[in-house]
Amino acid sequence: LLIVGVIGAAIFAFQWSGPTFDPELLKGARVLVTGASAGIGEQMAYHLAGFGAQVVITARREKVLQQVAEKCQMLGAQKTLYIAADMTNPSDPERVVKFAVDKLGGLDYLVLNHIGPSPFTMWDGDVEHTRWLMQVNFLSYLQMTKTALPTLEQSKGSIVVVSSLLGKMCSPFVAPYTSTKFALNGFFGTLQHELAMQMSNVSITICILGLIDTDSAMEKVRGITNIQAWPASEAALHIITSGATQQTESYYPWFWYYGCLIRDWFPYFRDMSLRNLYQY
Ligand code: NDP
């Protein structure tokens, strides 16, 4: 009973702690969202539009971006602009940030969300794919951060990094992807310390997501696992509110906070349960 009580109190405290979200914070806010042509990024663009933000969206497919931008305008965005870019191209991350800063006259939020496609299979020894994915999912985030930091310092802005449970726990079939997410958590966790030590105005929010029901994710796991997937629109709103309230780290769904907390208590059972989640 005591244990249940303590866990209950901890869940309650976690759920209700932290600043409350005020939608007014986002009215007119200048936001750049990457990977916004599909999935969670697209849903973030719609939420931001609904809050009356000024949004720049980016991804590779220009035609799709145009359609997302048109919908954002209908939903109430103060301004929506799009720029097609490929984050495998080393000059595109900087070009995109400069475009957003020029067109919006500065930047309040840099939301780093895009990922390149990666197979959901056992590692087959392909080193080149991991090198390529590191550029898309990790190095381009650093390049955009470097370019945006001076502007964000002026605006007391925020960097929001969309990461994953697979950046906290190892799981089968995702070796290249999980490497990029562990790298992100390590890099931006360190940057949080360094910015705080330098009394920087810039905050960093790292969002840890469980399985989300985007088309690309569902396509990969279908027939392989029955893990519950959570709605992309809710995940998107969670990311936006966590960034706007400047949380250091946030979890969606929330119970994964506790999953990560007890991750190393019983490693044998953890690993057996993880492997049993997948049909092989
Ligand atoms: P999607 O695959 O649905 O969307 C990926 C986005 O990135 C698309 O807009 C795509 O657009 C863009 N993109 C792909 N390649 C490139 C490239 N080379 N250059 C620029 N943009 C590119 O991803 P999700 O919405 O599922 O995931 C969003 C974020 O959430 C990711 O960071 C992911 O790791 C994280 N996450 C997702 C989970 C899930 O289960 N869905 C679970 C945990 C974390 P285009 O093709 O037009 O370029």
Residues whose N, C-alpha, C, O or C-beta is under 5 A from the ligand:
A	BS01	NDP	G35 A36 S37 A38 G39 I40 G41 A59 R60 R61 A85 D86 M87 T88 N113 H114 I115 G116 P117 V136 V162 S163 S164 L165 L209 G210 L211 I212 T214 S216 A217
